[in-house]
Amino acid sequence: MIELSAPHTPPSPATPPSTAADNAFLPKIVTVLREGYHLADLRADAVAGLTVAIVALPLSMAIAIASGVGPERGLFTSIIGGFLVSLLGGSRYQIGGPAGAFIVLVAACVTAIGVPGLLLATALSGLFLTAAGLLRLGSYVKFIPYPVTLGFTAGIAVIIFSSQVKDLFGLHLTGAEPAALLPKIAALWGARASFGLPAASVALATNAVIVGLKRAAPRLPNLLIAVTLASLAVYLFKLPVETIFDRFGALPRTPPAPALPALDMASLVAALPYAASFTLLGAIESLLSAVVADGMSGARHRSNAELVAQGLANVGSALFGGICVTGTIARTATNVRAGSRGPVSGMLHALFVLAFMLVAAPLAGHIPLAALAGVLAVVSWNMAEKAEIWVVMRSSRADAVVILVTFGLVVFRDLTEGIVTGFALSGLVFLHRMSQSARIDTGPEPVPRHDRVLVRLSGPYFFGAAAETGHVLDQIAEHPRHFVLDLSALDYLDSSGARKLELLAHRIQRKGGQMVLLAVRPVQRRILEKAGLEPPLARYVAHLDDLDAG
């Protein structure tokens, strides 16, 4: 029951939720209401929601413009998508909305198949995300390696910044701005003669205010203040700087009525590749954001419920003309720091953005595009985790290669290709490291025997380790009558490792000896027996004394 009465001390969010199957898809709003929701909680959530809305307003419009659509679509996304993410999501503090990470993909989608195709791809990705959550695939997203995350985030940051150079410096291109980085740089350099000092000054001043307020008064809404001051300066001094109204006209005061995207076979086929990319990036970005919120608050999110919510939010956003929705790390962190008590703050943030559209939409037309470009320039600088990249690259050459390859593919090829390739490289690095962790020890027996050798195999023994260490076992097994293999410290055994041991047992048998497997765990014994290691080829004993007795 919701009680708007006496305040109380909210329960600690660090208490882990039930992991029972019936709670896997339970939205966090249900958990919060079960705990009891009071007036003090509502006050705290209202303050947090307003704080997040102030941050979201300029960001939503800037991201939408950089994505190749009108600023109003960014607001629609924050309102519809943000409300549904908080209402249905599995994270207590997640804030949904348009994200900078999607700028590259959305812009490419709009260029290729237009805004109707974008809406269809967004809705399809929502269905894919929902299906991924219902199939309980959310827990697998956390296995994305950290170097891959660093590489693709830095790559996205570079692409976002390059997309803002035109408005940052007031350049005028003769044709459409190329999407690929190298042709874009060439086109921008070719337009250098059109450099606009007023636009560059507005962008630089916006950056200075954002950075200065962040250091001097971190609690103030630096993004909104910077954009507001830039808008006032352009309006009062009649600066020749392009504004939102100049390029897009007046903003609507309300979201449109819901409408289904065009559903024909040709449109579906064209939208599917973009929907797949939106799904992959949306799952990664949302669950990373939820993990960040967990780390800041001590709470624990439900990954599958979060994916379902993100999916339904993307469908809802597309129906109302919005773009891709995902969990946003910066706004989620702001929500936690602002004192949010739970999902209500995220729902209120969406309502505050709606209130802005209802009341102040005409004022947004005066916002200079150079100021929004300045906002995204700061966002892109903050996205690239420079200190973390440097630490990882110094600590491991292999991880450095993963970061650089992922970064290069994201910047010069394709975001999805960068993630998939980076993940594959990280897998190879992991397999190499694991294969080197298998150990073969031939220490002396408690009572030495001339007719046998005791070998202890420890660590993981899988296909990589078998290829790495198999020749060592072959050399040790040349002469003894009994080759005793102690598996008591074996952490993991796969079918390839078992097959290698089976071949080794045959080799020992041909030389007149026998493999003896010592202290084998039941699970590993089943794997070995399925590979053919059964008597008389091999003998299983629990202790060396059993071998002597036999």
C-alpha positions as a printed Julia matrix, in Angstrom:
550×3 Matrix{Float64}:
  0.0     0.0     0.0
  1.2     3.52   -0.79
  1.12    5.66    2.34
  1.55    9.42    2.01
  1.76   10.05    5.7
  4.5    10.15    8.3
  8.07    9.98    7.05
 10.21    7.01    7.76
 13.75    5.82    7.24
 13.84    3.99    3.93
 15.12    0.43    3.94
 18.68   -0.06    2.83
 18.88   -0.72   -0.9
 21.84   -2.98   -0.22
 19.49   -5.76    0.82
 19.64   -8.14   -2.14
 16.35   -8.99   -3.8
 15.08  -12.48   -4.03
 16.63  -14.44   -6.83
 13.71  -16.8    -7.12
 12.38  -17.47  -10.59
  9.14  -15.6    -9.93
 11.12  -12.4    -9.15
 13.36  -12.5   -12.24
 11.09  -10.14  -14.19
  9.6    -8.22  -11.26
  9.95   -4.45  -11.78
 11.75   -2.59   -9.02
  8.75   -0.29   -8.56
  6.92   -3.3    -7.07
  9.74   -3.86   -4.6
  9.71   -0.2    -3.6
  5.94   -0.16   -3.04
  6.09   -3.37   -1.01
  8.62   -1.71    1.28
  6.15    1.11    1.84
  6.29    4.44   -0.01
  5.9     7.58    2.09
  5.72   11.34    1.69
  9.4    11.79    2.52
 10.24    9.36   -0.29
  8.07   11.3    -2.73
  9.79   14.57   -1.8
 13.23   13.05   -2.3
 12.22   11.49   -5.61
 10.7    14.78   -6.83
 13.96   16.62   -6.16
 16.0    13.87   -7.83
 13.61   13.71  -10.8
 13.77   17.48  -11.34
 17.57   17.4   -11.12
 17.78   14.66  -13.74
 15.26   16.42  -16.0
 17.39   19.58  -15.94
 20.35   17.5   -17.13
 18.26   15.55  -19.65
 16.68   18.55  -21.39
 19.72   19.87  -23.29
 21.25   16.41  -23.7
 18.1    14.89  -25.22
 17.85   17.62  -27.84
 21.59   17.64  -28.57
 21.74   13.86  -29.03
 18.7    13.87  -31.31
 20.15   16.63  -33.49
 23.51   14.85  -33.69
 21.63   11.68  -34.68
 20.17   13.38  -37.74
 16.61   13.93  -36.45
 14.74   16.85  -34.94
 15.32   17.85  -31.29
 11.7    17.07  -30.43
 12.36   13.36  -31.01
 14.94   13.4   -28.25
 12.33   14.87  -25.91
  9.75   12.26  -26.95
 12.33    9.57  -26.15
 13.01   10.96  -22.68
  9.3    11.28  -21.92
  7.94    7.97  -23.19
 11.02    5.79  -22.99
 12.26    7.27  -19.73
  8.89    6.74  -18.03
  8.59    3.11  -19.15
 12.18    2.22  -18.19
 11.6     3.45  -14.64
  8.12    1.95  -14.36
  9.0    -1.53  -15.62
 12.76   -1.83  -15.16
 14.79   -4.12  -12.96
 17.14   -1.4   -11.72
 16.11    0.77   -8.8
 17.77    3.94  -10.1
 18.07    3.53  -13.87
 17.22    6.57  -16.02
 16.3     5.84  -19.62
 16.49    8.13  -22.61
 18.48    8.88  -25.76
 22.19    8.15  -25.34
 25.29    9.49  -27.02
 26.47    5.96  -27.77
 23.62    5.61  -30.29
 24.4     8.75  -32.29
 26.54    6.92  -34.83
 24.09    4.08  -35.41
 20.99    6.27  -35.49
 22.57    8.75  -37.9
 23.62    5.91  -40.22
 20.12    4.43  -40.05
 18.44    7.74  -40.86
 20.8     8.3   -43.78
 20.14    4.83  -45.2
 16.41    4.26  -44.65
 15.01    7.55  -43.36
 13.11    8.4   -40.19
 10.25    5.91  -40.88
 12.86    3.17  -41.19
 14.48    4.36  -37.96
 11.18    4.11  -36.1
 10.66    0.58  -37.42
 14.22   -0.46  -36.48
 13.73    1.01  -32.99
 10.49   -0.93  -32.51
 12.09   -4.15  -33.78
 15.05   -3.73  -31.45
 12.54   -3.29  -28.62
 10.98   -6.65  -29.48
 14.45   -8.24  -29.64
 15.42   -6.81  -26.25
 12.18   -8.02  -24.72
 12.76  -11.49  -26.12
 16.35  -11.47  -24.8
 15.07  -10.65  -21.34
 12.36  -13.3   -21.42
 14.97  -15.85  -22.55
 17.1   -14.82  -19.55
 20.03  -13.65  -21.66
 20.64  -10.6   -19.49
 23.16  -12.36  -17.27
 25.43  -13.01  -20.26
 25.9    -9.34  -21.18
 28.08   -8.87  -18.09
 30.7   -11.06  -19.77
 31.63   -8.27  -22.19
 35.35   -7.78  -21.39
 36.44   -4.47  -19.89
 39.02   -3.69  -22.65
 36.25   -4.07  -25.26
 34.06   -1.65  -23.32
 36.91    0.86  -23.07
 37.71    0.56  -26.77
 34.2     0.98  -28.14
 33.38    3.79  -25.69
 36.48    5.72  -26.76
 35.64    5.08  -30.41
 32.11    6.39  -29.95
 33.51    9.48  -28.22
 35.72   10.25  -31.23
 32.83    9.84  -33.65
 30.51   12.01  -31.55
 33.08   14.79  -31.38
 33.77   14.62  -35.12
 30.03   14.92  -35.77
 29.95   18.22  -33.85
 32.91   19.95  -35.52
 30.67   21.52  -38.16
 28.46   23.29  -35.61
 31.32   23.93  -33.18
 33.09   26.1   -35.74
 30.1    27.31  -37.76
 31.3    25.61  -40.93
 29.15   25.44  -44.07
 29.53   22.36  -46.25
 28.57   22.42  -49.91
 27.01   18.95  -49.78
 25.87   16.42  -47.21
 28.33   15.72  -44.41
 29.95   12.29  -44.95
 29.32    9.65  -42.31
 32.73    7.93  -42.45
 35.42    9.61  -40.38
 38.17   10.13  -42.98
 35.86   11.57  -45.69
 34.23   13.71  -42.96
 37.59   15.15  -41.94
 38.41   15.89  -45.57
 35.04   17.63  -46.09
 35.41   19.69  -42.92
 38.92   20.72  -43.87
 37.68   21.72  -47.29
 35.1    24.0   -45.65
 37.62   25.71  -43.35
 37.24   29.01  -45.19
 33.64   29.23  -43.89
 34.82   29.3   -40.26
 32.34   31.31  -38.15
 33.88   33.16  -35.24
 30.53   33.84  -33.47
 29.59   30.14  -33.47
 33.05   29.08  -32.31
 32.95   31.7   -29.54
 29.54   30.49  -28.34
 30.72   26.86  -28.34
 33.93   27.73  -26.5
 32.07   29.81  -23.92
 29.59   26.95  -23.4
 32.45   24.55  -22.79
 34.1    26.97  -20.37
 30.9    27.42  -18.34
 30.24   23.67  -18.18
 33.76   22.84  -17.04
 34.03   25.85  -14.71
 30.73   25.15  -12.94
 31.6    21.47  -12.66
 34.72   22.37  -10.7
 33.47   25.39   -8.75
 29.87   24.39   -8.02
 29.34   20.71   -8.93
 25.8    20.65   -7.53
 24.54   23.25  -10.01
 23.01   22.1   -13.34
 26.0    23.16  -15.41
 24.66   21.94  -18.76
 21.38   23.83  -18.48
 23.04   26.98  -17.16
 25.61   26.96  -19.96
 22.99   26.48  -22.69
 20.72   29.14  -21.15
 23.54   31.71  -20.97
 24.55   30.94  -24.55
 20.96   31.36  -25.74
 20.63   34.69  -23.93
 23.9    35.95  -25.39
 22.9    35.03  -28.95
 19.44   36.59  -28.52
 20.54   39.83  -26.78
 23.57   40.54  -28.98
 21.91   39.36  -32.2
 24.82   37.06  -32.98
 24.71   35.37  -36.39
 24.58   31.85  -34.96
 22.16   29.18  -36.19
 19.51   28.17  -33.62
 17.13   25.25  -33.24
 14.32   27.32  -34.76
 16.46   28.29  -37.77
 17.1    24.67  -38.67
 14.06   22.77  -37.37
 11.32   25.33  -36.83
  9.17   25.55  -33.7
  9.14   22.61  -31.31
  5.78   20.91  -30.68
  4.25   21.36  -27.23
  3.15   17.72  -26.84
  4.22   14.31  -28.14
  2.26   13.07  -31.17
 -0.47   10.47  -31.06
  0.88    6.9   -31.17
  1.22    5.41  -34.64
  2.62    2.13  -35.96
  5.68    2.32  -38.24
  5.29    1.15  -41.83
  5.13   -2.64  -41.89
  6.01   -4.11  -45.27
  8.55   -6.77  -46.17
 10.98   -4.4   -47.88
 11.0    -2.05  -44.88
 11.48   -4.95  -42.45
 14.44   -6.33  -44.39
 16.06   -2.89  -44.59
 15.52   -2.2   -40.88
 16.71   -5.57  -39.5
 20.49   -4.92  -39.56
 20.02   -1.63  -37.7
 17.61   -3.25  -35.25
 20.23   -5.91  -34.46
 22.87   -3.24  -33.84
 20.47   -1.23  -31.63
 19.71   -4.39  -29.66
 23.34   -5.29  -29.03
 24.39   -1.8   -28.01
 21.2    -1.19  -26.03
 21.67   -4.33  -23.95
 25.32   -3.52  -23.24
 24.75    0.15  -22.44
 21.68   -0.43  -20.27
 23.16   -3.19  -18.15
 26.46   -1.34  -17.76
 24.49    1.65  -16.52
 22.59   -0.59  -14.09
 25.89   -1.98  -12.8
 27.18    1.56  -12.24
 24.01    2.38  -10.29
 24.48   -0.78   -8.19
 28.04    0.23   -7.38
 26.99    3.72   -6.31
 23.98    2.68   -4.24
 24.65   -0.84   -2.98
 21.48   -2.12   -4.69
 21.26   -5.05   -7.11
 19.45   -4.92  -10.41
 17.51   -7.68  -12.16
 19.17   -7.88  -15.56
 16.4    -9.78  -17.34
 13.66   -7.49  -16.04
 15.8    -4.55  -17.17
 16.08   -5.92  -20.7
 12.32   -6.48  -20.89
 11.73   -2.9   -19.74
 14.25   -1.51  -22.21
 12.55   -3.46  -24.97
  9.06   -2.22  -24.14
 10.42    1.32  -23.76
 11.9     1.2   -27.26
  8.61   -0.02  -28.7
  6.78    2.76  -26.86
  9.28    5.38  -27.98
  8.95    4.34  -31.61
  5.14    4.48  -31.42
  5.36    8.11  -30.28
  8.02    9.17  -32.77
 11.02    8.8   -30.47
 14.42    7.25  -31.13
 16.38    4.5   -29.36
 16.06    4.29  -25.58
 18.73    2.93  -23.29
 19.94    3.29  -19.74
 22.1     6.41  -19.54
 25.09    6.28  -17.21
 25.47   10.03  -16.6
 21.78   10.64  -15.87
 21.52    7.49  -13.76
 24.53    8.57  -11.69
 22.97   12.02  -11.29
 19.78   10.37  -10.09
 21.62    8.41   -7.39
 23.66   11.4    -6.25
 20.52   13.55   -6.1
 19.02   11.29   -3.42
 16.58    9.14   -5.36
 14.68    6.56   -3.34
 13.69    4.42   -6.31
 12.0     4.29   -9.75
  9.53    7.08   -8.97
 12.26    9.69   -9.51
 12.8     8.39  -13.05
  9.09    8.52  -13.79
  8.93   12.08  -12.43
 11.93   13.06  -14.54
  9.94   12.08  -17.64
  6.94   14.09  -16.45
  9.13   17.14  -15.79
 10.46   16.94  -19.37
  6.84   16.76  -20.58
  6.01   19.82  -18.5
  8.88   21.67  -20.16
  7.44   20.86  -23.58
  4.0    22.04  -22.54
  5.21   25.32  -21.08
  8.55   26.32  -22.56
  8.84   24.64  -25.97
  8.9    28.01  -27.85
 11.87   29.16  -25.76
 13.89   26.14  -26.84
 13.87   27.47  -30.39
 16.36   30.14  -29.31
 19.0    27.6   -28.27
 22.06   27.98  -30.54
 23.24   24.78  -32.2
 26.82   25.75  -31.37
 25.92   25.57  -27.67
 24.46   22.07  -28.06
 27.56   21.08  -30.01
 29.61   22.36  -27.08
 27.57   20.18  -24.73
 28.24   17.08  -26.82
 31.92   17.96  -27.1
 32.15   17.83  -23.3
 30.09   14.63  -23.23
 32.4    12.96  -25.75
 35.49   14.04  -23.79
 34.04   12.56  -20.6
 32.94    9.36  -22.36
 36.49    8.38  -23.27
 37.83    6.88  -20.04
 41.37    8.07  -20.68
 42.9     7.22  -17.3
 41.41    3.72  -17.29
 42.58    3.08  -20.86
 46.12    4.12  -19.98
 46.19    1.88  -16.9
 44.93   -1.18  -18.8
 47.25   -0.61  -21.77
 50.27   -0.29  -19.49
 49.37   -3.38  -17.5
 48.81   -5.82  -20.38
 49.95   -5.83  -24.0
 47.21   -8.26  -24.95
 44.5    -6.05  -23.45
 46.11   -3.05  -25.16
 45.73   -4.82  -28.51
 42.06   -5.53  -27.75
 41.44   -1.87  -26.9
 43.21   -0.59  -30.02
 41.55   -3.07  -32.4
 38.1    -2.4   -30.96
 38.7     1.36  -31.08
 39.98    1.26  -34.65
 37.1    -0.84  -35.96
 34.49    1.31  -34.21
 35.99    4.52  -35.6
 36.85    3.4   -39.12
 34.51    0.46  -39.78
 31.41   -0.32  -37.74
 30.36   -0.3   -34.1
 28.96   -3.85  -34.09
 31.98   -5.18  -35.94
 34.23   -3.55  -33.35
 32.38   -5.1   -30.41
 32.22   -8.59  -31.94
 35.87   -8.58  -33.0
 37.01   -7.19  -29.67
 35.03   -9.86  -27.85
 36.57  -12.59  -30.01
 40.09  -11.25  -29.41
 39.43  -11.09  -25.66
 38.29  -14.7   -25.79
 41.54  -15.75  -27.47
 43.56  -13.8   -24.88
 41.6   -15.49  -22.09
 42.13  -18.96  -23.56
 45.86  -18.32  -23.89
 46.13  -17.17  -20.29
 44.08  -20.09  -19.01
 46.12  -22.6   -21.01
 49.25  -21.28  -19.33
 47.72  -21.68  -15.87
 47.59  -25.5   -16.08
 50.41  -27.02  -14.01
 52.2   -30.37  -14.2
 54.18  -31.32  -11.08
 56.33  -34.43  -10.77
 57.32  -34.16   -7.12
 58.55  -37.21   -5.17
 56.13  -39.74   -3.77
 55.84  -40.25   -0.01
 57.41  -43.71   -0.62
 59.39  -43.66   -3.91
 58.83  -46.54   -6.33
 61.03  -47.34   -9.34
 58.17  -48.8   -11.38
 55.87  -45.8   -11.39
 55.78  -42.03  -11.54
 53.35  -39.71   -9.78
 52.23  -36.64  -11.71
 49.95  -33.96  -10.28
 47.79  -32.08  -12.77
 46.3   -28.82  -11.43
 44.39  -25.85  -12.79
 42.06  -26.06  -15.81
 42.75  -28.82  -18.33
 40.82  -27.93  -21.47
 41.62  -27.91  -25.18
 44.04  -24.99  -24.88
 45.91  -26.43  -21.91
 45.97  -29.89  -23.5
 47.65  -28.48  -26.6
 50.08  -26.46  -24.46
 51.14  -29.2   -22.0
 50.35  -32.47  -23.77
 53.92  -33.01  -24.98
 55.18  -32.76  -21.39
 52.88  -35.59  -20.3
 54.0   -37.62  -23.32
 57.65  -37.31  -22.29
 56.97  -38.26  -18.67
 54.94  -41.32  -19.69
 57.71  -42.98  -21.71
 58.83  -45.75  -19.3
 56.92  -46.29  -16.03
 54.76  -49.37  -15.55
 52.23  -47.31  -13.65
 51.62  -43.73  -14.67
 49.78  -42.24  -11.67
 47.94  -39.03  -12.52
 46.75  -37.12   -9.44
 43.68  -35.03  -10.38
 42.74  -33.88   -6.88
 43.7   -30.26   -7.71
 42.15  -30.22  -11.19
 39.76  -27.24  -11.44
 38.16  -27.95  -14.78
 38.19  -30.69  -17.41
 36.55  -30.59  -20.84
 36.1   -33.27  -23.49
 39.27  -32.2   -25.33
 41.34  -32.59  -22.18
 39.74  -35.97  -21.5
 40.46  -37.06  -25.09
 44.12  -36.11  -24.68
 44.35  -38.23  -21.52
 42.64  -41.14  -23.29
 45.22  -41.04  -26.09
 47.96  -40.88  -23.49
 46.51  -43.97  -21.74
 46.58  -45.91  -25.01
 50.19  -44.93  -25.53
 51.11  -46.13  -22.02
 49.2   -49.38  -22.59
 51.1   -50.1   -25.81
 54.33  -49.82  -23.83
 53.1   -52.36  -21.29
 52.01  -49.92  -18.61
 48.73  -48.59  -17.25
 47.37  -45.16  -16.43
 46.17  -44.79  -12.84
 43.84  -41.89  -12.08
 44.08  -40.75   -8.48
 41.46  -38.81   -6.47
 39.15  -38.08   -9.41
 35.99  -36.12   -8.68
 32.7   -37.71   -9.75
 31.9   -35.05  -12.38
 35.32  -35.37  -13.94
 35.19  -39.16  -13.82
 32.0   -39.13  -15.88
 33.73  -36.98  -18.52
 36.76  -39.28  -18.57
 34.68  -42.45  -18.84
 32.67  -40.98  -21.72
 36.0   -40.35  -23.46
 36.85  -44.05  -23.1
 39.03  -44.04  -19.98
 37.59  -47.19  -18.42
 39.25  -50.39  -17.11
 41.45  -51.99  -18.25
 42.73  -48.93  -20.11
 42.76  -46.9   -16.89
 42.35  -47.62  -13.22
 40.68  -45.32  -10.69
 41.91  -45.2    -7.1
 41.1   -42.89   -4.22
 44.52  -43.2    -2.51
 47.96  -44.48   -3.41
 47.56  -47.17   -0.76
 44.7   -48.6    -2.85
 47.11  -49.03   -5.77
 49.66  -50.8    -3.58
 46.95  -53.05   -2.13
 45.77  -53.96   -5.6
